[in-house]
Each structure stands twice: as C-alpha cells, then as structure tokens.
Amino acid sequence: MNVADDHRKIRHEFAESLGLDVLNLSPRSYNALYRAEIETVDELLLLSEKELSKIRRLGPQANGR
C-alpha cells in the first residue's frame, strides 16, 4: 500500500466514525436522512445524487439544487 492509499483509508475510517450531527444540517434534512437510515458521513458520501433525490423530504434545497 502506498501513501495515497493509506490516506484514503484513514479518511474513510474517519468519515465512517462521524455522525451526521457534525454537518450542522437543518432539522428537516437530518430527520429525512435519519428516517432513510443514513447515520454517518460515510454513508451519506456513498450515495449518488439519484439516490439522494429519492429520499423523502430531502428536497431540492436540501441537496444543493
């Protein structure tokens, strides 16, 4: 494994350990993600824009459109 791979792994482990509360989301966005069982920053980062758009009550303003 090279240095870039090591950094990628560390970033992934760090994001995996962070809860959504660190993102200072609006209550509506936080609750929508919570109901969709998205609990960590890592889980959120793994979602595509299409997957995000399917989360109920996570409207255009919430996902950057």
C-alpha positions as CSV (number, residue, x, y, z in Angstrom):
1,M,0.0,0.0,0.0
2,N,1.3,3.5,-0.9
3,V,0.9,6.8,1.0
4,A,-2.2,7.8,-1.1
5,D,-3.9,4.5,-0.2
6,D,-3.1,5.0,3.4
7,H,-4.6,8.5,3.4
8,R,-7.7,7.3,1.6
9,K,-8.2,4.5,4.2
10,I,-7.7,7.0,7.1
11,R,-10.3,9.4,5.5
12,H,-12.8,6.6,5.0
13,E,-12.4,5.4,8.6
14,F,-12.7,9.0,9.9
15,A,-15.9,9.6,7.9
16,E,-17.3,6.3,8.9
17,S,-17.0,7.3,12.6
18,L,-18.6,10.7,12.2
19,G,-22.3,11.1,12.8
20,L,-24.5,13.4,10.7
21,D,-24.7,15.8,13.6
22,V,-21.3,17.2,12.7
23,L,-22.7,18.6,9.4
24,N,-25.0,21.1,11.0
25,L,-27.9,20.1,8.8
26,S,-31.3,21.6,9.1
27,P,-33.7,19.5,11.3
28,R,-35.7,18.6,8.2
29,S,-32.6,17.3,6.3
30,Y,-31.2,15.5,9.4
31,N,-34.6,13.8,10.1
32,A,-35.0,12.8,6.4
33,L,-31.6,11.1,6.4
34,Y,-32.3,9.5,9.8
35,R,-35.6,8.1,8.5
36,A,-33.6,6.7,5.5
37,E,-31.3,5.0,8.0
38,I,-28.3,7.2,6.9
39,E,-26.4,7.6,10.2
40,T,-22.8,8.5,9.3
41,V,-21.0,10.9,7.0
42,D,-19.5,7.9,5.2
43,E,-22.9,6.5,4.4
44,L,-24.0,9.9,3.1
45,L,-20.9,10.3,0.9
46,L,-21.6,6.9,-0.7
47,L,-25.0,8.0,-2.0
48,S,-25.3,9.1,-5.6
49,E,-27.3,12.2,-6.5
50,K,-30.1,10.0,-7.8
51,E,-30.2,8.1,-4.5
52,L,-30.3,11.3,-2.6
53,S,-33.2,12.6,-4.7
54,K,-35.2,9.5,-3.8
55,I,-35.1,10.3,0.0
56,R,-38.5,11.5,1.0
57,R,-38.5,15.1,2.4
58,L,-34.9,15.7,1.3
59,G,-36.0,18.3,-1.3
60,P,-34.1,20.3,-3.9
61,Q,-32.9,22.9,-1.4
62,A,-31.5,20.3,0.9
63,N,-29.4,18.5,-1.7
64,G,-28.0,21.6,-3.4
65,R,-30.2,22.1,-6.5
